Amino acid sequence: VPLAASRAYRDGPSLYALDAASGTEQWRVRTDAWVYALKADRGTVLTATRGGGVQGWEASNGDKLWEITGVQSDFETVEAAPVIHDGTVYVWQDARLRALDARTGLERWSYPIGDAASCGGVPVRVTPAPDGYVYVAAGTRVLAVENVSGRVRWHFESPAVFLSPPAFAQGPAVTGGGVYLADYLGTVYALDATTGKDRWRIATEARASVEPVLVAVGNVHVGSGSALYTLDAVTGTPKWRFAAGGDVVGSPVVADGRVHFGSADHVLYTLDAAGGQLRWKLATGGEITGSPVAQAGVVYACSKDRCVYALDALKGTGTGNRART
């Protein structure tokens, strides 16, 4: 987790920070329970621990700023953990979505979102957005909540539950702005960010992924089952579908007109983002894990063969960097 010149790490019941340049340990603290999620924002480190604990820490020295208990503990995963953004922490506690001050832990507002049973047996997922709202997926519901006051702007109901969080695209609907989600049946929804009205919905195929859809350059990319689908963000018109040899893993990443994604068939794929044509693929010795990263003409991917691959994003050739973990 980047923290300016340092990085914070978790290791079971320990939290520690290293200098990003030298690797020198700056501080280390012992936590009361196993840390399952770690995030940071504006000088605050946020941890979530097994058994419903959430803690805020001072990034510079590791001092504990605050701690709460009794947070929703049915879904203690990195994806379903509390969220920190722009000085606010969002937690699911006592059947309410609570917004806390990141430095003090004091509650700013709360909303009765419901318990796990009323949310369809799936975790509540929160996406803070630059338009001043947080977009919340809670079972079959999607809500837009003003991040300062907690006032609900709109509410949308779908036939099936959402496993992944909403994806927000800035701008008017006519250029592809809005809120995009995919339910577990693989139906992709485009909602108007101002009104919550359903602009379009398109069926793909059953989707167990907890990753959000990707909205980039006027397209919506979504991995459903063993295929990657690309839809027009404005109209929902399907543009192309590419079938992999196994379930799509993680979220795709788009850079420089190419889309990169991994699959359970051990292969990293790179396609033309506009037309879906295969540009290159790399077979590894294990299932691709997580989402690739594309930066400065290089795509990075991890495989269960215990290697991290760094490849030329245009050609798929090695850069001389393949690290074994």
N, C-alpha and C positions, 0 to 999 in steps of 0.2 A: 504494500500500500504506500504510494509515494507521499511523502510529507516534506516537500521542499528539498532540503539537503539530506534527509534521512528517510529510512523506510522502516515500517513496523511489521513485525511478524508474529504469528501465533504458533505455539508448539504445545498442544495439550493444555495443561493448566498454567502455562507461562505465556507472557507477552513481553516482547523485547523489541528494541529499536537499534538499527545499525546505521552508521554513516553511509550514505549512498555512494560516496566516492571511494572510501577506503575500506569499508566493511567493518570498521571498528565499532564494537558494541557501545552504545550511548547510555542505555538503561535497560533494566529487566525487572519485571514484577511478577509475583506469583498470584494467580487468580484462585478463587474459591472452588471453581468447577471448570470443566473442560470447555475451552473456547472453540466454538464451532463456526463462528463468523467474525470477520474483522473488516472494518471500513474506516475511512478517515476523511475529514473535511475541515478546512479552515482552522487548523491547529488542534482539532479534537479527534481522538481515536475512539471509535465505537466498537465494543465487543459484545457478543451474545454468548452466553454460557449455558450448558446443559441444565435443565431443570427450571427454565424460565427467568434467568437473570440477564440483565442488560446493564452495561457499565460505560461511563464516559471517562476518558483519561486525557490529561494534558500531554500533548505530543512532544513538547520540548524536554520534559523530565520524567514522565510516567506517573505523575501524581494523579490519584483518583479524584475526579471531579464530582461524581454522583453515581448512584446505583439504585436500580429498582428490581423487584422480584415479582413473580406472578404473571409474567408475560406468557402469551400463548405458547405452549410447549408441545403441541401435537405435531408440529412441522418444523423441527429444528434442523434445517438445512441452510446452506449458504444462500440459495435462491430465495427462500422464504423468510430470511432473517430481517430484523429491523433495518430501516433505511435512514441514512443521514444525508441531508442535502441543504446547502445554503443556510447553515446554522440551525436547522430543525431536524429532529429525530422523529420518525414515525414508527410506532409500535402497535401491536395488536394485543390488548390486555383487557380482561374482564368483559369480553364481547364488544369492546369499543375500539375504534381506531383513535389513537391518541397522538397528538403532536406535542413534542417536548422541546424546550430550549436546549440546544446541544451543549451549552456551557454549564447550565445549572440543573438540568433534568426536570425543571418545573413545567407543568402542563400549560400549554397555550390554549388548546381546545380539544374536544373529543367528540366522536360521532358514534352512535349505536350501530355498528356494522353487523353484529351478531356473532354467535359462537361458531365452532367448527361445523356442528350439525346444520345450523341454519345457512352456512356458506357452502353447502354441498359436499362437505368432507374434503375440501381442498383448501390450501392456504390463501389468505388474503395477499394480493400482490399490489405494490404501490409504485407509481412512476411520477416523481416530481418533474414538472415541465417549466420551461422558461416563460410561459405565458401567465405565471402566477397561480397555477392550479396544480393539484396533484390528481392523477387519474388512477382510480382504484378498481381492481377486478376482485370481486368477492363472490365466488360461486358462479351463478349465472348473471350476476349484476355487474354493471360498470357505472362508476360515479365520477363526476368531476367536482372536486372540493376545493374551494378557495384556500390557499395555503396560509393566509394570514388570519382569517376569521373562522374557518371550518364550515362556512356556509356551502351547502350543496347547490351547485349550479344546474345540474341535470342528472338524470338517472336513466339507464338503458337496461333492458332485460332481454336475455337470449334464451333459446331452448336448451342449451347445453352449457356445462361449466367450462370455465377458463382455467387452464393450468399455468399459463404464462401471463406476464404482466402486459399492460397496454404499451404500445409504442406510439410516441408523439412525433409528428412532423410539423415544423413551424410553417406558417404561411396560410393563405386562403385556400379553401377547398378546390377552387378552379385550377390551382397549380399543384395540387397533391397534398396540401396541408390537412391535418386532422388527426384522429386517434384510430389506430389499427390494432386488431386483435385476431387471434385464431382460437376457436374452442377445441375441445378434445376430439370432436368429430371431424375436424379439419376445415370447418367453415371459417372463412376469412371475412371480417367485418371492417368496413370503413365508416367511422362515425364523424359527424360534424363536431368540431371541438367547441363551438359556441352553443349549439343547441342539443347535442347528443343524438340528433336524428340519424337514422340508418341511411347512409348514402348509397351503399351497395353491399351485397354479400355474395361470396362465391364459394362453392364447395370444392375441396381438394380431396384428401383422404385422411383416415383416422390419424390422429397426431398425439403422441404421448409426450412430446417434448415440453419442457418447462421454459424454453428459450423464447423470447419475443420474436415477432416477425421483424424483418429489416426493411425500412423505408429509405431508399436512396435514389437520387436523380430521377424522381418521378415514377419509380417502380417499387412494388412491394415484393420482396423475396421471402419465401416461407418454405421450410423443410417439413414435409408431411410424409410420414412413412419412409419409403425408400426413394422419394423423388423430391427434386427442388422445383418449385413453381415460381414463376414470375408473372405478376399482374400489373396492369396499368393503375397507378395510384389514383388517378382522377376518375376513371370510368369503371375499374374493376375488370376490364377486358383481359382475358388470359393472353399472355404474349408467348410463353413457351413453357415446356415441362421437360426436365432432364431426369432420366431414371438412373440411379446409382445401383450398385450391386448389393447394398445393404441399407439399413436405416440411416437417414441423415443425422449426423451428430453435431450438437451445438448449433450456433447461429452462423449463417454465411457472413462473409465480409466482402465489401465492394470497394475497389480502389482502381483508379486509372482505367475504367471501362471493363474491368474483369471482376468476376465473382468467384471467391474461393470458399470451399466447404469440405468437410471431412465426412467419412461414412464408416459404418460398422464393418464394411468389406475391406478395411485396412487401407483404403485409398484416399489420397488428397486430390480433389478435382479443382481445375480452373477452367471456367467457361467465359465466353463473351457475354457481358452483362446485357447487351441489347438483344442478341439473337439466340443465346443459349448454346452456341456451338462449343464443343469441347476444344480447348486450346492445348491443354496438356494434363496429364495425371501422373501421380507418383504412388506406386504400390509400396507400402511399408510392411514391417513384420508384425504389426498388431493394429488393433482398432484405433482410429484417430480419436483423441480425447479432447473435449472442449471445442472452442472456436479458434480458427486460425487468426493470426494477426498479420496485417499487411502494412508495411511502412517503408518509405523511401525505396520503392522498387523491390523489396524483399518480402516474401511471405514466410511466416514462421508457423510451425505446427508441431504438436506433440502426439506421440503414438505410444500405445501400450507395449511396443517393443523396447521401451525405456530410452528412446531417442527423441531429441528435439531437432527438427529439420529447419534449415534456413535455405530458401530456394529463390532463385531469380524469378520474380513474379511474372515476367513476360515469357520466359522460355522453359521454366521448370527445372533448369539445371542447378546443380549445387553451387553454393558460394564458397565452398571450402569449410562450411560450418555445419557440423552435425555433432551435437553434444549428447553423450550417454548419461542418463540419470541413474 
